[in-house]
Amino acid sequence: MIAYHLDSYQTLKEYSNLNLLKTNADSTDSSASLYGFDMVSNWGKCTYECLTNLNFSSLESLNTLQIELLAETIRQSDFTHMPSRFKSIFAVKELSNFNLWKKHFTVNSESHIFEIEIDASKYTELDASFLKGGVDCNSSAMIDSLTKYWSGQKSNAPLPELIIPLPVLIGRLLIPSEIII
């Protein structure tokens, strides 16, 4: 199966293996071991660095950190069969799904979108619209929303995402004329 990944940071290379990254997480640090920050994806590394540096460029980055940490806690508690967001790459099944993500990411003909070939049994499809909350959010509402996320429920306005555990093989970079958004 082919999935599509938006490389926002433009760091991926065609036909390369994307593996977990080793961090400098202290194995005796309870936070590092709780969240599995020893070996992570690029997203996991960004989250780990944000947590360890506690240098937030915006309220949005603080909210994202809180959502991600609580999401992982809920996954470990109630959805252990699901892949960790900190050890995965995110993608969509159809290029047209990026239309739903435009308010969150810049998606246009200049975007770096890669094909990723994956085994159909190696991904989980969830609705990222449930990844909401933050420092000013009711914690019960956040837990309820994140539980809906991990349980696979679909909202009225879904943001479809595939969570694909690493390692994966990055395929070809789409050319601008293929990105019909």
N, C-alpha and C positions, 0 to 999 in steps of 0.2 A: 504494500500500500504506500502511496505517496502522500505525505503531509507537507505543509508549508510553514516555514519559520521566518518571522520578521526579525532580522538582525539589526536592531536599533543602534547598537554600538559599532557596527561595521567591523567586527573582529574575526568573523568566520572566513574560512577559505574553502573553495570548492573541493569536493572529493577528499575531505580530511576527516579523520576520526575526532569526535568530540568526547573526551573522557572526563571523569571526575577530577577535580583539582585538589591538591593537598593544600591545606591552610597551615598556619602556625598556631592553630588552636591547641591549648594546653589540655591534654587528656585528663588531667585531674580537675579541671574546671567543670563544675556541674552543669553550667549553661551550655558549654561546648559539647559535652557528651549528651545532654538531654536532646539537643537539636541536631546532633550528628554533624557538627561543623568540622570534623577532621578531614573528610573528603566530600566535596560539594560541586555543584554545577556553577556556572558563571553567576546565576541568580543567587544561589546559596552563598557564594563568595561575597557578592555585593551586600547581602543581608548581614552576613557575619561581620564584615568590615564596618557597616553602619552601627551594629550593636557594640563592637569593641571600641570604636572611635567616639561614639556618641556625639558626632558632629553632624547635626541635621541642617541641611540647606533650606528646608521649608517644613511647614506643618504637614504637608503631604508626605514627605519622606518619613516623618515620625509616625504618621498614621499607617503608612505602608508597613513599617517595621512591626508595629503593634498587631496589625492584621496577620502578617506572615507568621509571627511567633505564636499567636493564639491558634491559627489554622494548623500549625504543626503539632501543637499540644493536643488539639482535638483529634487529629489524625492518629497520633500515637496512642491516644486513649481509647478511641472508639472505632477507628478505621485502619487498623494495622495492615490490612491487605492492600491498601492504596499506596501508591508511590509518594515519596516525600517531594514536595515542591523544591526543596533545597538540593535535591540530587537529580533533577530532571530538566529537560528543555521543554518549551511550550510551542505549540503549533496549532494549525487549524487544518480541517479536512479539505476544505474548498477555498480557493482564492477569494471567492465572493464573501466568505466569512469576515474578511478584513474590513469590509464596509461597516460592519457592526462595531469595529474597534477604532474607527477614525477619531472618536472623541477622546480616546486615551493615548493614541500613537499617531505619528505622522505616517500616513500610508498614501503613497502616490506612485507614479511611474518611475520615480528615482529611488524608491525604497529598495533596500537589499533584502530580497526574499529568496530563500533557498528551499529547494526540494530536500526532503528527508525521507529516505526509504525506510519503512518500519514494518515489522511483523505485526499483523492485526491483533495479536494477543499481547503485545508489549506496550500498549498505551491505555490510558483512561480518558474518557471524554466527560468533561464537567462544564458547569455553567459558572463562569467567572463573575457574573453579575452579583453573586452571593459573597464575593470577597469585598465586603464593605465594613465600615466601622471606623475606629480610630479613637484618639484620646478624648474626644467629646461625645462619644457614643455610649449608649446604655450597654453595659457588658452582657446582660441577658439577651438583648437583641443581637449583639455580635455573635454570641455563642449559637443562637438559633440560626442565624444566617449562615455561619460557617458549617454547622451541622447539615444544613440543606445542601451546601456545596459538596461536602464529602459524601453525602448519601446519593448524589447523582440527580437530585431534583432539578427540574427546569422551571425557570421563572417565566413571566409573561413577556419579558424582553431579554432573552438569553444572550450571553456573550460566550459562544462556544470556544472551548480550548481543549486541546489534547495535552495531557501530561505524559511525557515520554521519558522514562528513566534512562540515564546515561549508562553505558556509552552508546552513541549513535554515529552513523556515517552521514556526514553532510554531503548532499548531492550538488547539483549544479545551481548556479545563481541564475534566476530568471532574468531575461532581458526586458527592458522597459515596455516593449510592445505586448508582452505576455501579461503584464500587470494591468488588468482591466478592473478599475475600481470606480 
